[in-house]
Amino acid sequence: MAHNPQELGGILHRVNSLGTATERLFSRLYNGLRQRTGASQTRRQPSPADRQRQLERAIRRRDLEIERLNSILAAIDEGIIMQDLEGRVVLVNAAARKLIGSRKDFWESELGSLFNAYRDVTTVDSELAPLGEPTRIQVNNLIVGAQVAAVADSHGKRLGTMIVLRDVTRDALSERLKDQFVTAISHELRTPMAVIKGMSDVILGQPKDRPINQRLLETLSRNVDILDRMIVELLDISEMSASAFSIRRDPLNLEELIWNVVNGMQPEVSRAKLDVAVILIEASRLQVMGDDQRLRWALGHLLQNAIRYTEPGGHIVITATPAGNDRVTIQVADTGVGISAKDLPRIFERFYRGEPRTASGKLLDPRGLGQGLFVARSVAEAHGGYLGVKSEPGRGSIFTMVLPTGG
C-alpha cells in the first residue's frame, strides 16, 4: 500500500468528498459534540424538563450524525481516528481499530502524540486540511502510515483533528528487501568481477610472443560462467515473481541428475570438510518428465544450503526413492545448525535470510542472495510437486522434494 503525500492526500480528498456529500458531516459532528457539552450551560431560561428534552434531542441528533459518519467511514479501507480540540478521541472506525487495537494501544503508541504537534493550529484554509507530512509509526507489529488533518468549519476555524491510517507493512518490508538485495547482489558480483578483471590484466600484460596461460583462461572462463549463471537465475526469479515461469517437459533420469549436482559441488564440499552420501532406492524407477536445468538448479540450492549451514565434520545425505506409482521423493538431510521456530515459517520467502546460529551461539552469515529455497520450492511447484522441510535447531534439517513422474 502506498503512503506518499500525494496518495494520502488523495485519501483525505475522498474522505472530505464523503463528508461534503452528507452536508458537511464532519463539521456538524464536531458542532454537535460542542452543543452536547454546552447545552446545559448556556440555556438557562427553559424549565428543567424543557432543558432535559432539548438535551435529549441534541444527543439523538449527535448520535444520528455519528451513526451516519460511521456508515460512511466503514465503506473505506483506511483507518480514521477523530479527536476533539482537547485531543480526546471521539471516533475510531473499524479499519482503525483493526490496525491499532484498543484506545489504550493508540495512546501508548506514537500515534497518541501526533495531536500535540499541531495543537496550536486554530485556523486552516479548508474544511479538511493536511497537517505536516505523512509519517510511519510501528503499532502492534505493523508499520502504519499516518496523515494528520485538521477539520474546520466553513470559515476555516478548527473544530477537531482527523488521523488517516494505512497499513504500509508490506511496502516497508519490500523496501527493506530491495536494500538487502542491492547489498547482497553487489557482494556476490564483486568476487567474480574482481577475478575477471585481475585475470584480464595479467593476460593483457603478458608479452605478445608468449603463449597465453591456459590456467588463467580457465579461471577467467569459470568466473564468466558464474556471472552468467547469476544473471540467468535472477531472470528466472523475476519470471517466478511475475507468475510467468515455464519449464520444459523432457524425460529425465534422476540418478544421473543427482550425481551431476553432487559432483559439480564437490569442491565446495571438500572446502567445508563435509561428508556427502547418496542413496538411490530402485534407481531404475527414478524417472520424471521435467526441466533438467531447473531441477539441477533446485537440487543444487538444497545441497548448497546444507553445505553452508553444516559445520566441518558434519554429514549430508541425499536420498531418492519412488513414492507410489506416480511420484518420486528426493530428500536432502544434514547434521547442520537447524532452523529456529521463528525463521522456519519464512525460509521459503524470497531473499529471506533468517538468523542461523551454531550450538555455541555464533551467527552464520554465508554469502548468497537468500533466494535459494524460494527457487527450489518454485521449481518443484512448477513441476506439479512440492517442497517441505523439517528442522530442529542444533539437530539439522531435512528438505523433502516430491515430483510427479509423468509431469
C-alpha positions in Angstrom: 0.0 0.0 0.0 1.2 3.5 -0.8 2.0 6.0 1.8 3.4 9.1 0.0 2.0 12.6 0.5 0.1 12.7 -2.8 -1.7 9.4 -2.2 -2.5 10.1 1.4 -3.7 13.5 0.3 -6.0 11.7 -2.2 -7.4 9.7 0.7 -8.1 12.9 2.6 -9.8 14.3 -0.5 -12.0 11.2 -0.8 -12.9 11.3 2.9 -13.7 15.1 2.5 -15.9 14.4 -0.5 -17.8 11.8 1.5 -18.3 14.4 4.3 -19.4 17.1 1.8 -21.9 14.7 0.3 -23.5 14.4 3.7 -23.9 18.1 4.3 -20.5 18.8 5.9 -20.9 15.8 8.2 -17.5 16.3 9.9 -18.2 19.9 10.8 -21.7 19.0 12.0 -20.3 16.2 14.1 -17.9 18.5 16.0 -20.5 21.2 16.4 -22.9 18.5 17.7 -20.3 17.5 20.2 -19.8 21.0 21.4 -23.5 21.6 21.6 -23.9 18.4 23.7 -21.5 19.7 26.3 -22.6 23.3 26.2 -26.4 22.9 26.1 -27.0 22.6 29.8 -24.6 25.6 30.5 -25.9 28.3 28.0 -29.6 27.8 28.0 -30.9 28.7 31.5 -34.3 30.1 30.6 -36.3 26.9 29.9 -37.6 24.8 32.7 -35.6 21.8 33.8 -37.9 19.4 31.9 -37.6 21.5 28.7 -33.8 21.6 29.1 -33.8 17.8 29.5 -35.9 17.3 26.4 -33.6 19.7 24.4 -30.5 17.9 25.6 -32.0 14.6 24.7 -32.9 15.8 21.2 -29.3 17.2 20.8 -27.9 13.9 21.9 -30.1 12.0 19.5 -29.1 14.3 16.6 -25.5 13.9 17.6 -25.8 10.1 17.8 -27.5 10.1 14.4 -24.7 12.1 12.8 -22.1 9.7 14.3 -24.1 6.7 13.0 -24.2 8.2 9.5 -20.5 9.1 9.7 -19.6 5.5 10.9 -21.6 4.1 7.9 -19.6 6.3 5.6 -16.2 5.5 7.1 -17.0 1.8 7.2 -17.0 1.9 3.4 -13.4 2.8 3.1 -10.3 0.7 3.9 -8.3 3.4 5.5 -8.3 3.8 9.3 -9.9 7.0 10.6 -9.4 8.5 14.1 -11.1 11.7 15.1 -10.2 13.9 18.0 -11.7 17.0 19.5 -9.9 20.3 20.2 -8.5 18.9 23.5 -7.2 15.8 21.8 -9.8 13.4 23.2 -10.7 10.6 20.8 -14.3 10.9 19.7 -14.5 8.3 16.9 -12.5 5.3 15.6 -13.7 3.4 12.6 -13.4 -0.4 12.2 -10.4 -0.2 9.9 -8.5 1.9 12.5 -9.5 -0.5 15.4 -8.2 -3.4 13.3 -4.8 -1.6 12.8 -4.2 -0.2 16.3 -6.3 -2.4 18.6 -7.7 -0.6 21.6 -7.7 3.1 22.5 -5.1 2.2 25.1 -2.8 0.9 22.3 -3.4 4.2 20.5 -2.3 6.4 23.4 0.7 4.1 24.2 2.0 4.4 20.6 3.5 7.4 18.8 0.0 8.0 17.2 -1.1 9.4 20.5 1.4 12.2 20.4 0.7 13.3 16.9 -2.1 15.7 18.0 0.2 17.6 20.3 2.5 18.6 17.4 -0.3 20.6 15.9 -2.3 21.7 19.0 -1.6 25.4 18.3 -3.1 25.4 14.8 -6.5 27.1 15.2 -7.4 28.1 11.6 -6.8 26.4 8.2 -7.6 27.1 4.6 -10.1 24.4 4.0 -12.6 22.2 5.9 -10.2 19.3 5.8 -6.6 20.4 5.7 -3.5 18.1 6.0 -1.1 19.0 8.8 2.5 18.2 8.1 3.8 15.3 6.1 2.8 11.6 6.3 4.8 9.6 8.8 5.4 6.0 9.6 4.7 4.5 13.0 5.0 1.0 14.3 1.9 -0.3 16.1 1.2 -3.9 17.2 3.9 -5.3 14.9 2.6 -3.4 12.0 4.1 -0.4 10.2 1.4 2.2 9.8 1.4 5.3 7.5 -0.3 8.2 9.3 -1.5 11.6 8.0 -2.9 14.2 10.4 -5.5 16.6 9.1 -7.5 19.5 10.7 -11.3 19.5 10.4 -12.7 23.1 10.2 -15.9 24.9 9.7 -16.8 26.8 6.6 -14.8 29.8 7.9 -11.7 27.8 8.5 -12.0 27.7 12.3 -10.6 24.4 13.5 -13.1 22.0 15.1 -11.0 19.0 15.6 -8.4 16.6 14.2 -8.5 13.5 11.9 -5.8 10.9 11.5 -5.9 8.8 8.4 -4.1 5.4 8.8 -2.9 2.9 6.2 -1.1 -0.4 6.7 2.2 0.0 4.9 4.0 -3.0 6.4 4.3 -4.8 3.1 5.7 -1.6 1.5 8.3 -1.2 4.2 9.3 -4.8 4.0 9.5 -4.5 0.2 11.9 -1.5 0.5 13.9 -3.3 3.1 14.2 -6.4 0.9 15.3 -4.2 -2.0 18.0 -2.6 0.1 19.1 -6.1 1.2 19.0 -7.3 -2.4 21.2 -4.5 -3.6 23.7 -5.1 -0.9 23.7 -8.9 -1.5 24.0 -8.7 -5.3 26.8 -6.2 -5.0 28.7 -8.5 -2.7 28.1 -11.5 -4.9 29.1 -9.8 -8.1 32.3 -8.3 -6.6 34.2 -11.5 -6.3 33.8 -12.9 -9.9 34.2 -9.3 -11.3 37.5 -8.9 -9.4 38.8 -12.2 -10.6 37.8 -11.4 -14.2 39.5 -8.0 -14.0 42.6 -9.4 -12.4 43.0 -12.3 -14.9 42.3 -9.9 -17.8 45.0 -7.5 -16.6 47.5 -10.4 -16.3 46.7 -11.7 -19.8 46.9 -8.2 -21.3 50.3 -7.6 -19.6 51.9 -10.7 -21.0 54.3 -10.4 -23.9 52.6 -10.9 -27.2 55.1 -13.6 -28.2 54.4 -15.7 -25.1 51.6 -18.4 -25.2 48.5 -17.5 -23.2 48.5 -19.3 -19.8 45.8 -21.9 -20.1 45.0 -21.9 -16.3 44.4 -18.1 -16.5 41.9 -18.6 -19.3 40.2 -21.4 -17.4 39.9 -19.2 -14.3 38.6 -16.3 -16.5 36.0 -18.6 -18.2 34.8 -20.1 -14.9 34.1 -16.7 -13.4 32.3 -15.5 -16.6 30.2 -18.7 -16.2 29.4 -17.7 -12.6 28.2 -14.3 -13.7 26.2 -15.8 -16.5 24.5 -18.2 -14.1 23.7 -15.4 -11.7 22.1 -13.4 -14.4 20.0 -16.4 -15.6 18.9 -17.1 -12.1 17.9 -13.5 -11.5 15.9 -13.5 -14.7 14.2 -16.8 -13.7 13.4 -15.4 -10.2 11.8 -12.4 -11.9 9.7 -14.7 -14.0 8.7 -16.7 -10.9 7.6 -13.5 -9.2 5.6 -12.4 -12.2 3.9 -15.9 -12.5 5.4 -16.3 -15.9 7.7 -19.2 -15.1 7.6 -22.0 -17.6 9.5 -25.3 -17.7 10.4 -28.0 -20.2 9.0 -31.5 -20.1 11.7 -33.9 -21.1 12.3 -37.4 -19.9 15.0 -37.3 -17.1 17.0 -39.8 -15.2 17.2 -38.5 -11.6 20.2 -40.8 -10.8 22.2 -39.0 -13.4 20.9 -35.6 -12.4 21.7 -36.1 -8.7 25.2 -37.3 -9.3 25.9 -34.4 -11.7 24.8 -31.9 -9.0 26.9 -33.7 -6.3 30.0 -34.0 -8.4 29.7 -30.4 -9.6 29.7 -29.2 -5.9 32.5 -31.4 -4.8 35.0 -28.5 -4.4 32.6 -26.7 -2.0 32.0 -30.0 -0.1 35.8 -30.5 0.3 36.4 -26.9 1.4 33.6 -27.3 4.0 35.2 -30.6 5.3 31.9 -32.4 5.0 30.8 -35.9 4.0 28.1 -36.3 1.4 26.4 -39.7 0.8 23.9 -40.5 -2.0 21.3 -43.3 -1.5 19.3 -44.3 -4.6 16.4 -46.8 -4.0 15.1 -48.6 -7.1 17.2 -46.4 -9.3 15.6 -47.7 -12.5 12.3 -46.2 -11.4 13.7 -42.7 -10.7 12.4 -41.2 -13.9 10.5 -38.0 -14.3 9.3 -35.6 -17.0 10.8 -32.3 -16.3 13.3 -29.5 -16.9 16.9 -30.7 -16.4 18.4 -27.2 -15.9 15.8 -26.0 -13.4 15.8 -29.3 -11.4 19.6 -29.2 -11.2 19.3 -25.6 -10.1 16.7 -26.5 -7.4 18.6 -29.5 -6.1 21.9 -27.5 -6.2 20.3 -24.9 -4.0 19.2 -27.5 -1.5 22.7 -29.1 -1.4 24.4 -25.7 -1.2 22.1 -24.7 1.7 23.1 -27.9 3.5 26.8 -27.2 2.9 26.6 -23.6 4.2 24.7 -24.4 7.4 26.6 -27.6 8.4 29.8 -27.2 10.4 33.0 -29.0 9.5 32.9 -32.7 10.1 29.2 -32.9 9.5 27.2 -35.2 7.2 24.8 -34.7 4.3 22.7 -37.5 2.9 20.8 -37.3 -0.4 18.1 -39.9 -0.8 16.0 -40.6 -3.8 13.2 -43.2 -3.8 9.9 -43.9 -5.7 6.8 -42.8 -3.8 4.0 -44.9 -5.2 3.4 -45.4 -8.9 3.4 -41.7 -10.0 5.8 -39.9 -7.7 9.4 -39.8 -6.6 10.9 -38.3 -3.5 14.3 -36.6 -3.1 15.5 -35.8 0.4 18.5 -33.7 1.4 19.2 -34.3 5.1 22.1 -32.6 7.0 23.5 -32.5 10.5 23.7 -28.7 10.5 22.7 -26.0 12.8 19.0 -26.4 12.0 16.3 -23.7 11.7 14.7 -21.8 14.6 11.0 -21.8 15.1 11.0 -18.1 14.4 12.6 -18.5 11.0 11.0 -21.8 9.9 7.7 -20.3 8.6 9.6 -17.8 6.4 12.5 -19.7 4.9 10.8 -20.1 1.5 10.3 -16.3 1.2 12.3 -14.6 -1.5 15.5 -13.1 -0.1 14.7 -14.1 3.5 18.0 -15.0 5.3 17.0 -15.6 8.9 19.4 -15.9 11.8 21.0 -19.3 11.8 23.3 -19.9 14.8 25.8 -22.6 15.8 25.5 -24.6 19.0 27.8 -22.1 20.6 25.6 -19.2 19.6 27.7 -17.9 16.7 25.6 -16.2 14.0 26.2 -17.7 10.5 26.2 -15.2 7.6 27.0 -17.2 4.4 27.3 -15.5 1.0 24.3 -15.5 -1.2 21.1 -13.6 -2.2 18.8 -15.6 0.2 16.7 -16.8 -2.7 17.8 -20.5 -2.9 14.9 -22.1 -1.0 12.4 -19.8 -2.8 13.8 -21.0 -6.1 13.8 -24.7 -5.1 10.2 -24.6 -4.0 9.1 -22.6 -7.1 10.8 -25.2 -9.4 9.1 -28.1 -7.5 5.7 -26.5 -7.7 6.2 -25.6 -11.4 6.7 -29.4 -12.0 3.4 -30.1 -10.1 5.2 -31.2 -7.0 6.1 -29.6 -3.7 9.0 -28.9 -1.2 8.7 -29.3 2.5 11.1 -29.1 5.5 11.5 -30.5 9.0 14.2 -28.9 11.2 15.3 -28.5 14.8 17.9 -26.1 16.0 21.2 -28.0 16.7 20.0 -31.2 15.1 19.9 -30.4 11.4 17.3 -30.2 8.6 15.5 -32.5 6.2 14.2 -31.0 2.9 11.8 -33.2 1.0 11.0 -32.6 -2.6 8.2 -34.7 -4.2 7.9 -34.7 -8.0 5.3 -36.4 -10.2 6.8 -38.9 -12.7 4.6 -38.0 -15.6 4.9 -34.2 -15.4 
